[in-house]
Structures are given as structure tokens and as C-alpha cells.
């Protein structure tokens, strides 16, 4: 799925997450989103799959994903779980 389509789905289902997309010419992309005041990052790397990480100031983009997903369905379940978890 393209980053633009995933962004649109996130914005529609979880507008409070304020998702933002960064695309790369390789086809990879990043989506920043907010969950209860904390910053998270969805990443798609061509040939490697999807990742979901809590962002931190030290090590942004250098530590690898906190959770890896083989496909979009798994990623979407992970994001829904994160978004609907109790505060």
C-alpha cells in the first residue's frame, strides 16, 4: 500500500493522531503520528516490510523498529491496538 493511502486511512480512522507522511524516491516512507501525547513512527522499507516505533530524541531513526510486521494487515492491527489501549 502506498504511503499516501495508509496516511488517508489513519487520518480517517484516527484523526487525533495527526499523521504526517515523508516519502522517499525508493518507495519507502515514514508516517509520524501521535498517540496520547507521545510520538510514534510507522516505517515502510521496500523489501523489508513495516515497522512501528515510539520516537525518542536520541536515536531517532537509528535504532531500528520497536516492532516489525511482515505485512500491512499486521501493522494495522498493531496500530489499532496502540490507538485503542487504555491510557
N, C-alpha and C positions, 0 to 999 in steps of 0.2 A: 504494500500500500504506500502510496506517495505520502510524503510528509504533510502536504497541503490537505489531503483528505483526512488523515489522522488528526491534524490540528482542528479541522472543522468539526469532527466528531467529538473531540474533547471539549471544544468551546460550546458545543450544543448541549452535551450531557452534563458538563461540569463548568459552567460559565464563571463560577467563583475562582477557578484555578488560574484564570488569566494566562492561558498558554501562549507561548511565543515560539516561532519556528526559525531555525537557522539551517539553510540548505547548503550543500556542497556540490561542486560540479561532478564529483564521483557518484552521486546518487545517495550518499549518506546524508543524514540530517540529525539535528538535535531539537528537542522541544523542551523549553523551560516551563515549569508550572509551579503553582503554589498550592500547598495543602496545609490548611490550618496555620497559616503564617510561616510555614517552612518551605524552602526552595528545593525542588526536585528536578531531575533531568532525565528525559527519555532520550535514548540514542538509538539510531539505526545505522549499522555499519554494513555496507554491501559485502556479502559473502560471510558475515559473521553473525548477523541477527540483531536482536533488540536487547537493550539494557535499561535498567531503571535504577537511579541512584539519588540519595539525598546529597545535596550540594553542601560543600563547605568552602570557606575562603582559601584554606591551604590545600592545595591539591586538586583544584577544580580541573577536571578532565585528565588527571594524570594517574589516578588510582585504578581505573577500570570500573566497571559497573558493580553496584552492590548486589543486584540480581540480574541474571541473564535469562533470556527467553528465546526459544528456538523459532517461535512464530508469533504472528500478530495476535492470535486468539489468546495465547498465554500472557502476552504483555497486557492486553486489555483486561483480563481477569485480575492481574496484579495491580493495575491502576485502579480498577473499581474497588478492590479490597482496600487499597490505601485510602481512597477517597471516602469510603463509607465506614472506615474504622472509627470507633468511638474516640472522642477527644481525650 
